[in-house]
């Protein structure tokens, strides 16, 4: 989506220097947000044409034209290369205030601003929210070194190892340690790209070995419990239905929020299905609807394409409601909406549905992702067999005792 963009040069006639000139200012406006900076160009108030935004003196006016052209070109460059631009980022690029930050945290704040603007553009705040904690760990680590920031040129491999050990000492799991290292590497590679550094000094610092993915899901009987327990509260009942719908369609929260009537179709045989590109991967999901999912669908909007199918609350409200549903339905452990998606994968594999079909329905980019569910079901079979063997062993020992008696 293209931004609304305008450039307004102006002067403050009330602030005239001793030599009779005043500074030419520039206001950049993008999507209703403005940022102002001094152009470094001066003129006499009587030489300023307010209507045209021009200076009568040709040399100064040529500089102003060059500035306007640079602003427009930089705006187009940001849209093309980053897909997003804000007034503050554009100002920083032009004034060189933060465009080439020489310090780590300074670069981090600039990158977080870019992510913030981008999060609005794509309507997903996950990367921006995650950057808050990783940037905070960097700041905290620097404070342990009695530093408020560090120049890129002072970063060494030891700094990278030290930061990794600092995050580990916080009790973080391997996945979060790797997120923090990714953030540090990201900022350093930005500095390399801007020719502040010639290479990444921490490139050889290894990431933590990732734990085997744990796909928390609920059993068929637990899902049945939730299906049989309507909720008295309006939001809880909506959340319960959405959870069940996800368990029969594999749609994540963000995909449910973006689900519109035009995503619902019918086959030649009259079988209803959902066809939607996953927000996370952009991969198309094709999901024939289970009768349970169809029943839920009939309760909500399937005709007005100006509104989503489900009137979902924000993620935090849903998170609390899902937890309450788990408690009320007697499901052990903390319940989350994403468990419904994992439940879909494990139940279908247990039912013998081909893994290729499940991968297409779940919108996975790689079938290896879907194979994780196969490992989950294999582990469950092994676990159940171990329990059976233990039970038989215990029973056998009891029989022997009784025989001795």
Secondary structure, DSSP 8 states (H G I E B T S, - for coil): ----EEEEEEE-TT---TTSEEEEEEEEEETTEEEEEEEEEEEEGGGEETTTTEESSHHHHHHHHHHHHHHHHHHHHHHHHTS---HHHHHHHHHTSSTT--BHHHHHHHHHHHHHHHHHHHT--HHHHHHHHHHHHHHHHHHHTT-S--BGGG--HHHHHHHHHHHHHTT--HHHHHHHHHHHHHHHHHHHHTTS-SS-TTTTS--------------HHHHHHHHT---SSHHHHHHHHHHHHHHHH---HHHHHT-BGGGEEE-TTS-EEEEEE-TTT--EEEEE--HHHHHHHTTS-SS-TTSBSS----HHHHHHHHHHHHHHTT--S---THHHHHHHHHHHHHTT--HHHHHHHHT-SSHHHHHHHHHHHHHHHHHHHHHHHHHHHHHHHHHHHHHH-
